[in-house]
């Protein structure tokens, strides 16, 4: 099973697929996580800073509901998106993703898949891919557990809207589970 997940993670890193900004977290029924992410993205040589806050709750052993607010700052301009989404765990390492992204000029339903795996003591790897009728987004990275509640992560994110240049780059974040 771990070899299968590592193959998916590696393949995702090497090909342009899609995903959410929040890293995949392993929540058990009743667990909630609150997190912050910062990504330094580049779009055709222009810097794009992406900051996000998210809240997720495992309402059952298979379903996680989430809310994420993204802020984008570039060349003196800014924009925001809000995602409301659900993850359905097919098993402990694979999940289906469905949600709605609210843009300033409308909204789009997105869907995708995600995977996570244990890579070593306190270290997990994750990858996810989402798509909508106008955009494709993917993310991959690693999470380091500081303790039972707090974790740090380092990741790579890529976002591509139809007829626009790709925004991609590395980021970091922290989350707290309670």
OpenMM code with the backbone's topology and positions (N, CA, C; nanometers):
from openmm import Vec3, app, unit

residues = "UNK UNK UNK UNK UNK UNK UNK UNK UNK UNK UNK UNK UNK UNK UNK UNK UNK UNK UNK UNK UNK UNK UNK UNK UNK UNK UNK UNK UNK UNK UNK UNK UNK UNK UNK UNK UNK UNK UNK UNK UNK UNK UNK UNK UNK UNK UNK UNK UNK UNK UNK UNK UNK UNK UNK UNK UNK UNK UNK UNK UNK UNK UNK UNK UNK UNK UNK UNK UNK UNK UNK UNK UNK UNK UNK UNK UNK UNK UNK UNK UNK UNK UNK UNK UNK UNK UNK UNK UNK UNK UNK UNK UNK UNK UNK UNK UNK UNK UNK UNK UNK UNK UNK UNK UNK UNK UNK UNK UNK UNK UNK UNK UNK UNK UNK UNK UNK UNK UNK UNK UNK UNK UNK UNK UNK UNK UNK UNK UNK UNK UNK UNK UNK UNK UNK UNK UNK UNK UNK UNK UNK UNK UNK UNK UNK UNK UNK UNK UNK UNK UNK UNK UNK UNK UNK UNK UNK UNK UNK UNK UNK UNK UNK UNK UNK UNK UNK UNK UNK UNK UNK UNK UNK UNK UNK UNK UNK UNK".split()
positions = [
    Vec3(0.0825, -0.1193, 0.0000),
    Vec3(0.0000, 0.0000, 0.0000),
    Vec3(0.0873, 0.1263, 0.0000),
    Vec3(0.1942, 0.1298, 0.0847),
    Vec3(0.2804, 0.2478, 0.0908),
    Vec3(0.3526, 0.2727, -0.0414),
    Vec3(0.3934, 0.1652, -0.1121),
    Vec3(0.4590, 0.1817, -0.2418),
    Vec3(0.3639, 0.2456, -0.3428),
    Vec3(0.2371, 0.2067, -0.3380),
    Vec3(0.1355, 0.2632, -0.4272),
    Vec3(0.1205, 0.4137, -0.4018),
    Vec3(0.1135, 0.4515, -0.2756),
    Vec3(0.0976, 0.5931, -0.2398),
    Vec3(0.2217, 0.6721, -0.2798),
    Vec3(0.3411, 0.6175, -0.2541),
    Vec3(0.4637, 0.6873, -0.2930),
    Vec3(0.4728, 0.7044, -0.4444),
    Vec3(0.4254, 0.6065, -0.5189),
    Vec3(0.4224, 0.6178, -0.6642),
    Vec3(0.3303, 0.7315, -0.7067),
    Vec3(0.2135, 0.7413, -0.6430),
    Vec3(0.1201, 0.8501, -0.6741),
    Vec3(0.1812, 0.9848, -0.6385),
    Vec3(0.2443, 0.9939, -0.5205),
    Vec3(0.3083, 1.1198, -0.4796),
    Vec3(0.4162, 1.1612, -0.5788),
    Vec3(0.5008, 1.0675, -0.6177),
    Vec3(0.6083, 1.0973, -0.7124),
    Vec3(0.5510, 1.1378, -0.8475),
    Vec3(0.4513, 1.0632, -0.8953),
    Vec3(0.3888, 1.0970, -1.0235),
    Vec3(0.3243, 1.2334, -1.0213),
    Vec3(0.2616, 1.2661, -0.9101),
    Vec3(0.1981, 1.3968, -0.8974),
    Vec3(0.3012, 1.5074, -0.9003),
    Vec3(0.4156, 1.4850, -0.8375),
    Vec3(0.5207, 1.5866, -0.8364),
    Vec3(0.5789, 1.6083, -0.9761),
    Vec3(0.5811, 1.5048, -1.0573),
    Vec3(0.6456, 1.5137, -1.1883),
    Vec3(0.5524, 1.5563, -1.3011),
    Vec3(0.4228, 1.5512, -1.2764),
    Vec3(0.3283, 1.5911, -1.3804),
    Vec3(0.2366, 1.6998, -1.3298),
    Vec3(0.1867, 1.7815, -1.4151),
    Vec3(0.0965, 1.8900, -1.3730),
    Vec3(-0.0434, 1.8354, -1.3560),
    Vec3(-0.0843, 1.8175, -1.2335),
    Vec3(-0.2174, 1.7709, -1.1988),
    Vec3(-0.2940, 1.8842, -1.1303),
    Vec3(-0.3544, 1.8605, -1.0011),
    Vec3(-0.4301, 1.9662, -0.9302),
    Vec3(-0.4502, 1.9480, -0.7783),
    Vec3(-0.4968, 2.0587, -0.6871),
    Vec3(-0.5305, 2.0445, -0.5426),
    Vec3(-0.5662, 2.1689, -0.4648),
    Vec3(-0.6056, 2.1502, -0.3381),
    Vec3(-0.6366, 2.2575, -0.2444),
    Vec3(-0.5102, 2.3123, -0.1807),
    Vec3(-0.5190, 2.4293, -0.1207),
    Vec3(-0.4048, 2.4871, -0.0518),
    Vec3(-0.3806, 2.4224, 0.0835),
    Vec3(-0.4833, 2.3746, 0.1500),
    Vec3(-0.4648, 2.3096, 0.2795),
    Vec3(-0.4012, 2.1731, 0.2587),
    Vec3(-0.2997, 2.1394, 0.3407),
    Vec3(-0.2418, 2.0048, 0.3292),
    Vec3(-0.3429, 1.9016, 0.3768),
    Vec3(-0.3298, 1.7799, 0.3317),
    Vec3(-0.4194, 1.6738, 0.3775),
    Vec3(-0.3802, 1.6354, 0.5195),
    Vec3(-0.4750, 1.6395, 0.6096),
    Vec3(-0.4494, 1.6031, 0.7477),
    Vec3(-0.5293, 1.4786, 0.7835),
    Vec3(-0.4726, 1.3982, 0.8712),
    Vec3(-0.5385, 1.2753, 0.9139),
    Vec3(-0.6221, 1.3063, 1.0371),
    Vec3(-0.7486, 1.3352, 1.0165),
    Vec3(-0.8394, 1.3652, 1.1265),
    Vec3(-0.9272, 1.2444, 1.1549),
    Vec3(-0.9489, 1.2190, 1.2826),
    Vec3(-1.0406, 1.1134, 1.3256),
    Vec3(-1.1724, 1.1785, 1.3654),
    Vec3(-1.2792, 1.1014, 1.3710),
    Vec3(-1.4112, 1.1548, 1.4037),
    Vec3(-1.4041, 1.2435, 1.5278),
    Vec3(-1.4590, 1.3655, 1.5151),
    Vec3(-1.4608, 1.4613, 1.6246),
    Vec3(-1.3409, 1.5545, 1.6288),
    Vec3(-1.2321, 1.5240, 1.5540),
    Vec3(-1.1138, 1.6098, 1.5507),
    Vec3(-1.1403, 1.7339, 1.4659),
    Vec3(-1.0810, 1.8453, 1.5059),
    Vec3(-1.0864, 1.9702, 1.4305),
    Vec3(-0.9443, 2.0210, 1.4152),
    Vec3(-0.9134, 2.0799, 1.3007),
    Vec3(-0.7825, 2.1416, 1.2823),
    Vec3(-0.8010, 2.2832, 1.2297),
    Vec3(-0.7164, 2.3717, 1.2787),
    Vec3(-0.7120, 2.5107, 1.2364),
    Vec3(-0.5731, 2.5335, 1.1812),
    Vec3(-0.5618, 2.5926, 1.0611),
    Vec3(-0.4305, 2.6067, 1.0006),
    Vec3(-0.4091, 2.7361, 0.9250),
    Vec3(-0.2831, 2.7645, 0.8992),
    Vec3(-0.2392, 2.8808, 0.8213),
    Vec3(-0.1349, 2.8330, 0.7210),
    Vec3(-0.1412, 2.8851, 0.5976),
    Vec3(-0.0437, 2.8554, 0.4925),
    Vec3(0.0036, 2.9841, 0.4273),
    Vec3(0.1274, 2.9858, 0.3826),
    Vec3(0.1791, 3.0953, 0.3010),
    Vec3(0.2553, 3.0334, 0.1839),
    Vec3(0.2196, 3.0739, 0.0627),
    Vec3(0.2887, 3.0280, -0.0578),
    Vec3(0.3466, 3.1476, -0.1320),
    Vec3(0.4712, 3.1348, -0.1757),
    Vec3(0.5347, 3.2319, -0.2650),
    Vec3(0.5220, 3.1758, -0.4055),
    Vec3(0.4243, 3.2249, -0.4793),
    Vec3(0.3977, 3.1758, -0.6140),
    Vec3(0.4565, 3.2714, -0.7160),
    Vec3(0.4788, 3.2194, -0.8342),
    Vec3(0.5274, 3.3007, -0.9450),
    Vec3(0.4363, 3.2784, -1.0647),
    Vec3(0.3975, 3.3892, -1.1299),
    Vec3(0.3132, 3.3827, -1.2494),
    Vec3(0.3849, 3.4622, -1.3579),
    Vec3(0.4420, 3.3947, -1.4550),
    Vec3(0.5146, 3.4607, -1.5645),
    Vec3(0.6144, 3.5636, -1.5108),
    Vec3(0.6891, 3.5258, -1.4059),
    Vec3(0.7901, 3.6134, -1.3486),
    Vec3(0.7383, 3.7157, -1.2490),
    Vec3(0.6087, 3.7229, -1.2272),
    Vec3(0.5498, 3.8162, -1.1304),
    Vec3(0.5238, 3.7402, -1.0006),
    Vec3(0.5655, 3.7984, -0.8872),
    Vec3(0.5425, 3.7360, -0.7575),
    Vec3(0.3968, 3.7466, -0.7163),
    Vec3(0.3458, 3.6379, -0.6625),
    Vec3(0.2086, 3.6302, -0.6127),
    Vec3(0.2147, 3.5657, -0.4750),
    Vec3(0.1804, 3.6412, -0.3718),
    Vec3(0.1777, 3.5865, -0.2365),
    Vec3(0.0384, 3.5335, -0.2069),
    Vec3(0.0322, 3.4114, -0.1573),
    Vec3(-0.0940, 3.3457, -0.1251),
    Vec3(-0.0937, 3.3081, 0.0230),
    Vec3(-0.1823, 3.3702, 0.1000),
    Vec3(-0.1995, 3.3373, 0.2413),
    Vec3(-0.3381, 3.2777, 0.2595),
    Vec3(-0.3459, 3.1741, 0.3416),
    Vec3(-0.4769, 3.1134, 0.3650),
    Vec3(-0.4910, 3.0677, 0.5093),
    Vec3(-0.6149, 3.0702, 0.5553),
    Vec3(-0.6543, 3.0152, 0.6837),
    Vec3(-0.7603, 2.9102, 0.6555),
    Vec3(-0.7546, 2.7994, 0.7278),
    Vec3(-0.8545, 2.6956, 0.7058),
    Vec3(-0.8960, 2.6316, 0.8364),
    Vec3(-1.0168, 2.5763, 0.8355),
    Vec3(-1.0743, 2.5048, 0.9481),
    Vec3(-1.1364, 2.3776, 0.8926),
    Vec3(-1.0998, 2.2632, 0.9506),
    Vec3(-1.1552, 2.1349, 0.9078),
    Vec3(-1.2057, 2.0576, 1.0288),
    Vec3(-1.3132, 1.9803, 1.0080),
    Vec3(-1.3693, 1.8978, 1.1143),
    Vec3(-1.4103, 1.7632, 1.0578),
    Vec3(-1.3696, 1.6555, 1.1272),
    Vec3(-1.4096, 1.5198, 1.0879),
    Vec3(-1.5447, 1.4911, 1.1530),
    Vec3(-1.6503, 1.4962, 1.0740),
    Vec3(-1.7848, 1.4748, 1.1288),
    Vec3(-1.8178, 1.3267, 1.1428),
    Vec3(-1.7363, 1.2420, 1.0792),
    Vec3(-1.7509, 1.0970, 1.0940),
    Vec3(-1.6141, 1.0350, 1.0677),
    Vec3(-1.6071, 0.9031, 1.0728),
    Vec3(-1.4783, 0.8383, 1.0454),
    Vec3(-1.4405, 0.8458, 0.8973),
    Vec3(-1.5333, 0.8827, 0.8099),
    Vec3(-1.5069, 0.8900, 0.6660),
    Vec3(-1.5173, 1.0296, 0.6061),
    Vec3(-1.5836, 1.1253, 0.6741),
    Vec3(-1.6133, 1.2558, 0.6146),
    Vec3(-1.5484, 1.3700, 0.6936),
    Vec3(-1.4747, 1.4561, 0.6203),
    Vec3(-1.4139, 1.5771, 0.6762),
    Vec3(-1.4743, 1.6957, 0.6017),
    Vec3(-1.5263, 1.7934, 0.6759),
    Vec3(-1.5770, 1.9169, 0.6163),
    Vec3(-1.4766, 2.0283, 0.6410),
    Vec3(-1.4598, 2.1168, 0.5415),
    Vec3(-1.3614, 2.2232, 0.5557),
    Vec3(-1.4073, 2.3559, 0.4990),
    Vec3(-1.3455, 2.4626, 0.5501),
    Vec3(-1.3668, 2.5997, 0.5051),
    Vec3(-1.2294, 2.6634, 0.4955),
    Vec3(-1.2009, 2.7272, 0.3819),
    Vec3(-1.0701, 2.7892, 0.3611),
    Vec3(-1.0863, 2.9259, 0.2963),
    Vec3(-1.0129, 3.0240, 0.3489),
    Vec3(-1.0139, 3.1600, 0.2942),
    Vec3(-0.8736, 3.1906, 0.2433),
    Vec3(-0.8617, 3.2169, 0.1136),
    Vec3(-0.7345, 3.2484, 0.0494),
    Vec3(-0.7282, 3.3963, 0.0142),
    Vec3(-0.6142, 3.4582, 0.0406),
    Vec3(-0.5878, 3.5965, -0.0001),
    Vec3(-0.4675, 3.5946, -0.0931),
    Vec3(-0.4775, 3.6660, -0.2047),
    Vec3(-0.3705, 3.6736, -0.3037),
    Vec3(-0.3283, 3.8194, -0.3188),
    Vec3(-0.1977, 3.8466, -0.3148),
    Vec3(-0.1457, 3.9822, -0.3337),
    Vec3(-0.0408, 3.9789, -0.4434),
    Vec3(-0.0548, 4.0699, -0.5425),
    Vec3(0.0375, 4.0750, -0.6554),
    Vec3(0.0356, 4.2137, -0.7165),
    Vec3(0.1501, 4.2669, -0.7504),
    Vec3(0.1666, 4.3941, -0.8217),
    Vec3(0.0704, 4.5029, -0.7744),
    Vec3(0.0594, 4.5233, -0.6450),
    Vec3(-0.0284, 4.6275, -0.5923),
    Vec3(-0.1763, 4.5931, -0.5931),
    Vec3(-0.2124, 4.4737, -0.6354),
    Vec3(-0.3523, 4.4300, -0.6381),
    Vec3(-0.3720, 4.3159, -0.5390),
    Vec3(-0.4977, 4.2864, -0.5104),
    Vec3(-0.5267, 4.1723, -0.4235),
    Vec3(-0.6591, 4.1096, -0.4647),
    Vec3(-0.6774, 3.9872, -0.4222),
    Vec3(-0.7999, 3.9131, -0.4515),
    Vec3(-0.8199, 3.8104, -0.3414),
    Vec3(-0.9405, 3.7575, -0.3294),
    Vec3(-0.9714, 3.6572, -0.2280),
    Vec3(-1.0617, 3.5490, -0.2877),
    Vec3(-1.0477, 3.4280, -0.2360),
    Vec3(-1.1390, 3.3191, -0.2680),
    Vec3(-1.1771, 3.2500, -0.1376),
    Vec3(-1.2937, 3.1871, -0.1373),
    Vec3(-1.3384, 3.1086, -0.0222),
    Vec3(-1.3805, 2.9714, -0.0725),
    Vec3(-1.3261, 2.8681, -0.0100),
    Vec3(-1.3602, 2.7301, -0.0438),
    Vec3(-1.4401, 2.6669, 0.0691),
    Vec3(-1.5466, 2.5982, 0.0332),
    Vec3(-1.6205, 2.5110, 0.1246),
    Vec3(-1.6115, 2.3726, 0.0612),
    Vec3(-1.5641, 2.2738, 0.1379),
    Vec3(-1.5360, 2.1446, 0.0754),
    Vec3(-1.5594, 2.0284, 0.1714),
    Vec3(-1.5597, 1.9085, 0.1121),
    Vec3(-1.5709, 1.7842, 0.1884),
    Vec3(-1.4703, 1.6842, 0.1339),
    Vec3(-1.4123, 1.6074, 0.2236),
    Vec3(-1.3260, 1.4949, 0.1881),
    Vec3(-1.3991, 1.3680, 0.2301),
    Vec3(-1.4004, 1.2694, 0.1431),
    Vec3(-1.4558, 1.1389, 0.1765),
    Vec3(-1.3418, 1.0382, 0.1731),
    Vec3(-1.3110, 0.9778, 0.2876),
    Vec3(-1.1998, 0.8820, 0.2964),
    Vec3(-1.2419, 0.7478, 0.2370),
    Vec3(-1.1764, 0.7097, 0.1296),
    Vec3(-1.1989, 0.5772, 0.0725),
    Vec3(-1.1326, 0.4719, 0.1606),
    Vec3(-1.0175, 0.5057, 0.2156),
    Vec3(-0.9462, 0.4276, 0.3162),
    Vec3(-0.8584, 0.5276, 0.3916),
    Vec3(-0.7773, 0.4858, 0.4872),
    Vec3(-0.7000, 0.5841, 0.5638),
    Vec3(-0.6045, 0.6703, 0.4802),
    Vec3(-0.5669, 0.6253, 0.3605),
    Vec3(-0.4688, 0.6983, 0.2811),
    Vec3(-0.5221, 0.7666, 0.1557),
    Vec3(-0.6409, 0.7314, 0.1094),
    Vec3(-0.6968, 0.7897, -0.0127),
    Vec3(-0.8306, 0.8560, 0.0175),
    Vec3(-0.8557, 0.9689, -0.0506),
    Vec3(-0.9832, 1.0378, -0.0302),
    Vec3(-1.0294, 1.1067, -0.1577),
    Vec3(-1.1604, 1.1214, -0.1666),
    Vec3(-1.2234, 1.1991, -0.2722),
    Vec3(-1.2502, 1.3384, -0.2168),
    Vec3(-1.2433, 1.4401, -0.3030),
    Vec3(-1.2615, 1.5784, -0.2613),
    Vec3(-1.3677, 1.6417, -0.3496),
    Vec3(-1.4614, 1.7155, -0.2892),
    Vec3(-1.5599, 1.7918, -0.3640),
    Vec3(-1.5849, 1.9213, -0.2875),
    Vec3(-1.6056, 2.0302, -0.3611),
    Vec3(-1.6296, 2.1574, -0.2930),
    Vec3(-1.6757, 2.2663, -0.3876),
    Vec3(-1.6846, 2.3862, -0.3324),
    Vec3(-1.7243, 2.5039, -0.4086),
    Vec3(-1.6263, 2.6167, -0.3775),
    Vec3(-1.5700, 2.6782, -0.4819),
    Vec3(-1.4802, 2.7925, -0.4656),
    Vec3(-1.5554, 2.9170, -0.5069),
    Vec3(-1.5636, 3.0127, -0.4147),
    Vec3(-1.6297, 3.1408, -0.4387),
    Vec3(-1.5238, 3.2431, -0.4790),
    Vec3(-1.5313, 3.2886, -0.6038),
    Vec3(-1.4435, 3.3937, -0.6562),
    Vec3(-1.5164, 3.5265, -0.6423),
    Vec3(-1.4474, 3.6376, -0.6650),
    Vec3(-1.5125, 3.7690, -0.6548),
    Vec3(-1.6203, 3.7868, -0.7612),
    Vec3(-1.6126, 3.7122, -0.8718),
    Vec3(-1.7097, 3.7281, -0.9800),
    Vec3(-1.7928, 3.6023, -1.0074),
    Vec3(-1.8031, 3.5135, -0.9095),
    Vec3(-1.8829, 3.3925, -0.9280),
    Vec3(-1.8278, 3.2782, -0.8455),
    Vec3(-1.8774, 3.1583, -0.8722),
    Vec3(-1.8295, 3.0416, -0.7984),
    Vec3(-1.8192, 2.9220, -0.8917),
    Vec3(-1.7390, 2.8251, -0.8511),
    Vec3(-1.7156, 2.7044, -0.9299),
    Vec3(-1.7124, 2.5834, -0.8384),
    Vec3(-1.7760, 2.4759, -0.8812),
    Vec3(-1.7665, 2.3487, -0.8123),
    Vec3(-1.6360, 2.2832, -0.8546),
    Vec3(-1.5635, 2.2256, -0.7589),
    Vec3(-1.4410, 2.1526, -0.7916),
    Vec3(-1.4479, 2.0125, -0.7311),
    Vec3(-1.3659, 1.9234, -0.7853),
    Vec3(-1.3603, 1.7861, -0.7374),
    Vec3(-1.2203, 1.7335, -0.7599),
    Vec3(-1.1840, 1.6291, -0.6868),
    Vec3(-1.0503, 1.5742, -0.7025),
    Vec3(-1.0254, 1.4561, -0.6120),
    Vec3(-0.8957, 1.4243, -0.5995),
    Vec3(-0.8516, 1.3134, -0.5152),
    Vec3(-0.7330, 1.3592, -0.4325),
    Vec3(-0.7081, 1.2872, -0.3235),
    Vec3(-0.5929, 1.3154, -0.2391),
    Vec3(-0.5392, 1.1867, -0.1802),
    Vec3(-0.4107, 1.1901, -0.1448),
    Vec3(-0.3471, 1.0748, -0.0816),
    Vec3(-0.2464, 1.1240, 0.0207),
    Vec3(-0.2302, 1.0465, 0.1255),
    Vec3(-0.1255, 1.0749, 0.2227),
    Vec3(-0.0648, 0.9440, 0.2686),
    Vec3(0.0603, 0.9503, 0.3170),
    Vec3(0.1282, 0.8301, 0.3634),
    Vec3(0.2306, 0.8666, 0.4688),
    Vec3(0.2614, 0.7711, 0.5538),
    Vec3(0.3630, 0.7882, 0.6566),
    Vec3(0.4996, 0.7666, 0.5911),
    Vec3(0.5898, 0.8640, 0.6024),
    Vec3(0.7220, 0.8546, 0.5411),
    Vec3(0.8320, 0.8223, 0.6412),
    Vec3(0.8095, 0.8522, 0.7666),
    Vec3(0.9102, 0.8280, 0.8699),
    Vec3(0.8597, 0.8788, 1.0026),
    Vec3(0.9441, 0.8695, 1.1063),
    Vec3(0.9009, 0.9186, 1.2374),
    Vec3(0.8551, 1.0644, 1.2302),
    Vec3(0.7309, 1.0890, 1.2645),
    Vec3(0.6698, 1.2219, 1.2685),
    Vec3(0.6567, 1.2902, 1.1323),
    Vec3(0.6843, 1.2203, 1.0221),
    Vec3(0.6802, 1.2803, 0.8883),
    Vec3(0.5805, 1.2059, 0.7994),
    Vec3(0.4877, 1.2815, 0.7394),
    Vec3(0.3909, 1.2270, 0.6446),
    Vec3(0.4040, 1.3015, 0.5119),
    Vec3(0.3758, 1.2338, 0.4030),
    Vec3(0.3723, 1.2958, 0.2713),
    Vec3(0.2285, 1.3053, 0.2242),
    Vec3(0.1977, 1.4051, 0.1411),
    Vec3(0.0619, 1.4203, 0.0891),
    Vec3(0.0666, 1.4742, -0.0535),
    Vec3(-0.0376, 1.4471, -0.1260),
    Vec3(-0.0567, 1.5013, -0.2606),
    Vec3(-0.2064, 1.5067, -0.2858),
    Vec3(-0.2503, 1.6106, -0.3568),
    Vec3(-0.3912, 1.6180, -0.3925),
    Vec3(-0.4053, 1.6881, -0.5267),
    Vec3(-0.5145, 1.6596, -0.5919),
    Vec3(-0.5438, 1.7126, -0.7244),
    Vec3(-0.6906, 1.7513, -0.7272),
    Vec3(-0.7203, 1.8755, -0.7693),
    Vec3(-0.8593, 1.9163, -0.7887),
    Vec3(-0.8726, 1.9868, -0.9227),
    Vec3(-0.9940, 1.9870, -0.9745),
    Vec3(-1.0201, 2.0547, -1.1008),
    Vec3(-1.1637, 2.1082, -1.0998),
    Vec3(-1.1847, 2.2112, -1.1802),
    Vec3(-1.3195, 2.2661, -1.2005),
    Vec3(-1.3342, 2.2935, -1.3492),
    Vec3(-1.4428, 2.3588, -1.3882),
    Vec3(-1.4619, 2.3873, -1.5306),
    Vec3(-1.3676, 2.4961, -1.5804),
    Vec3(-1.3019, 2.5711, -1.4882),
    Vec3(-1.2121, 2.6785, -1.5321),
    Vec3(-1.0693, 2.6667, -1.4812),
    Vec3(-1.0429, 2.5778, -1.3848),
    Vec3(-0.9099, 2.5749, -1.3247),
    Vec3(-0.8675, 2.4345, -1.2844),
    Vec3(-0.7363, 2.4175, -1.2750),
    Vec3(-0.6743, 2.2955, -1.2266),
    Vec3(-0.5725, 2.3356, -1.1203),
    Vec3(-0.5732, 2.2651, -1.0092),
    Vec3(-0.4815, 2.2964, -0.9006),
    Vec3(-0.4261, 2.1675, -0.8418),
    Vec3(-0.2966, 2.1673, -0.8078),
    Vec3(-0.2395, 2.0506, -0.7417),
    Vec3(-0.1405, 2.0935, -0.6361),
    Vec3(-0.1162, 2.0028, -0.5436),
    Vec3(-0.0271, 2.0306, -0.4323),
    Vec3(0.0372, 1.9015, -0.3849),
    Vec3(0.1603, 1.9106, -0.3407),
    Vec3(0.2286, 1.7975, -0.2799),
    Vec3(0.3220, 1.8506, -0.1728),
    Vec3(0.3496, 1.7710, -0.0728),
    Vec3(0.4387, 1.8185, 0.0327),
    Vec3(0.4562, 1.7185, 0.1442),
    Vec3(0.5218, 1.7669, 0.2497),
    Vec3(0.5462, 1.6860, 0.3681),
    Vec3(0.4988, 1.7623, 0.4917),
    Vec3(0.4542, 1.6850, 0.5906),
    Vec3(0.4092, 1.7399, 0.7179),
    Vec3(0.4950, 1.6804, 0.8287),
    Vec3(0.5399, 1.7647, 0.9207),
    Vec3(0.6183, 1.7204, 1.0354),
    Vec3(0.5386, 1.7455, 1.1632),
    Vec3(0.5089, 1.6389, 1.2380),
    Vec3(0.4332, 1.6482, 1.3626),
    Vec3(0.5243, 1.6978, 1.4742),
    Vec3(0.4958, 1.8153, 1.5272),
    Vec3(0.5717, 1.8667, 1.6414),
    Vec3(0.5338, 1.7922, 1.7694),
    Vec3(0.4037, 1.7629, 1.7827),
    Vec3(0.3490, 1.6853, 1.8939),
    Vec3(0.2142, 1.6302, 1.8471),
    Vec3(0.1314, 1.5828, 1.9377),
    Vec3(0.0020, 1.5239, 1.8988),
    Vec3(-0.0954, 1.6249, 1.8408),
    Vec3(-0.0706, 1.7550, 1.8626),
    Vec3(-0.1656, 1.8560, 1.8171),
    Vec3(-0.1112, 1.9500, 1.7107),
    Vec3(0.0158, 1.9826, 1.7133),
    Vec3(0.0714, 2.0829, 1.6219),
    Vec3(0.1591, 2.0182, 1.5159),
    Vec3(0.1519, 2.0743, 1.3938),
    Vec3(0.2321, 2.0232, 1.2828),
    Vec3(0.2760, 2.1388, 1.1939),
    Vec3(0.3909, 2.1209, 1.1299),
    Vec3(0.4425, 2.2129, 1.0286),
    Vec3(0.4383, 2.1415, 0.8951),
    Vec3(0.4256, 2.2185, 0.7870),
    Vec3(0.4348, 2.1531, 0.6571),
    Vec3(0.5095, 2.2409, 0.5577),
    Vec3(0.5658, 2.1746, 0.4601),
    Vec3(0.6368, 2.2372, 0.3488),
    Vec3(0.5793, 2.1755, 0.2226),
    Vec3(0.5396, 2.2599, 0.1274),
    Vec3(0.4743, 2.2046, 0.0094),
    Vec3(0.5003, 2.2832, -0.1170),
    Vec3(0.4548, 2.2265, -0.2274),
    Vec3(0.4617, 2.2870, -0.3599),
    Vec3(0.3200, 2.2904, -0.4141),
    Vec3(0.2803, 2.4045, -0.4702),
    Vec3(0.1440, 2.4229, -0.5199),
    Vec3(0.1486, 2.4787, -0.6615),
    Vec3(0.0546, 2.4359, -0.7440),
    Vec3(0.0427, 2.4857, -0.8803),
    Vec3(-0.1056, 2.5109, -0.9099),
    Vec3(-0.1354, 2.6269, -0.9666),
    Vec3(-0.2728, 2.6638, -0.9985),
    Vec3(-0.2767, 2.7166, -1.1420),
    Vec3(-0.3684, 2.6643, -1.2234),
    Vec3(-0.3772, 2.7027, -1.3642),
    Vec3(-0.5224, 2.7244, -1.4028),
    Vec3(-0.5561, 2.8482, -1.4382),
    Vec3(-0.6878, 2.8776, -1.4946),
    Vec3(-0.6779, 2.8740, -1.6462),
    Vec3(-0.7900, 2.8405, -1.7122),
    Vec3(-0.7939, 2.8376, -1.8585),
    Vec3(-0.7447, 2.9702, -1.9152),
    Vec3(-0.6624, 2.9643, -2.0176),
    Vec3(-0.6128, 3.0805, -2.0914),
    Vec3(-0.5287, 3.1772, -2.0082),
    Vec3(-0.4831, 3.1365, -1.8885),
    Vec3(-0.3955, 3.2194, -1.8061),
    Vec3(-0.2675, 3.1427, -1.7745),
    Vec3(-0.1633, 3.2150, -1.7366),
    Vec3(-0.0368, 3.1511, -1.7008),
    Vec3(-0.0519, 3.0748, -1.5688),
    Vec3(0.0324, 2.9750, -1.5490),
    Vec3(0.0326, 2.8954, -1.4274),
    Vec3(0.0944, 2.9727, -1.3121),
    Vec3(0.0326, 2.9660, -1.1950),
    Vec3(0.0885, 3.0203, -1.0711),
    Vec3(0.1393, 2.9015, -0.9908),
    Vec3(0.2702, 2.8992, -0.9615),
    Vec3(0.3238, 2.7874, -0.8847),
    Vec3(0.4395, 2.8320, -0.7971),
    Vec3(0.4653, 2.7523, -0.6934),
    Vec3(0.5752, 2.7833, -0.6037),
    Vec3(0.5665, 2.7046, -0.4744),
    Vec3(0.6616, 2.7320, -0.3864),
    Vec3(0.6697, 2.6613, -0.2590),
    Vec3(0.6050, 2.7413, -0.1473),
    Vec3(0.5675, 2.6699, -0.0429),
    Vec3(0.5054, 2.7344, 0.0712),
    Vec3(0.5271, 2.6560, 0.1976),
    Vec3(0.4822, 2.7139, 0.3065),
    Vec3(0.4941, 2.6516, 0.4373),
    Vec3(0.3682, 2.6825, 0.5164),
    Vec3(0.3490, 2.6096, 0.6242),
    Vec3(0.2327, 2.6348, 0.7066),
    Vec3(0.2409, 2.5660, 0.8398),
    Vec3(0.1405, 2.5911, 0.9198),
    Vec3(0.1297, 2.5315, 1.0520),
    Vec3(-0.0180, 2.5014, 1.0767),
    Vec3(-0.0443, 2.3921, 1.1488),
    Vec3(-0.1822, 2.3651, 1.1887),
    Vec3(-0.1852, 2.3120, 1.3302),
    Vec3(-0.3010, 2.3262, 1.3917),
    Vec3(-0.3213, 2.2827, 1.5296),
    Vec3(-0.4490, 2.2015, 1.5359),
    Vec3(-0.4379, 2.0788, 1.5859),
    Vec3(-0.5519, 1.9878, 1.5938),
    Vec3(-0.6048, 1.9845, 1.7364),
    Vec3(-0.7372, 1.9942, 1.7478),
    Vec3(-0.7989, 1.9864, 1.8808),
    Vec3(-0.9287, 1.9101, 1.8750),
] * unit.nanometer
topology = app.Topology()
chain = topology.addChain("A")
for resn in residues:
    res = topology.addResidue(resn, chain)
    for name in ("N", "CA", "C"):
        topology.addAtom(name, app.Element.getBySymbol(name[0]), res)
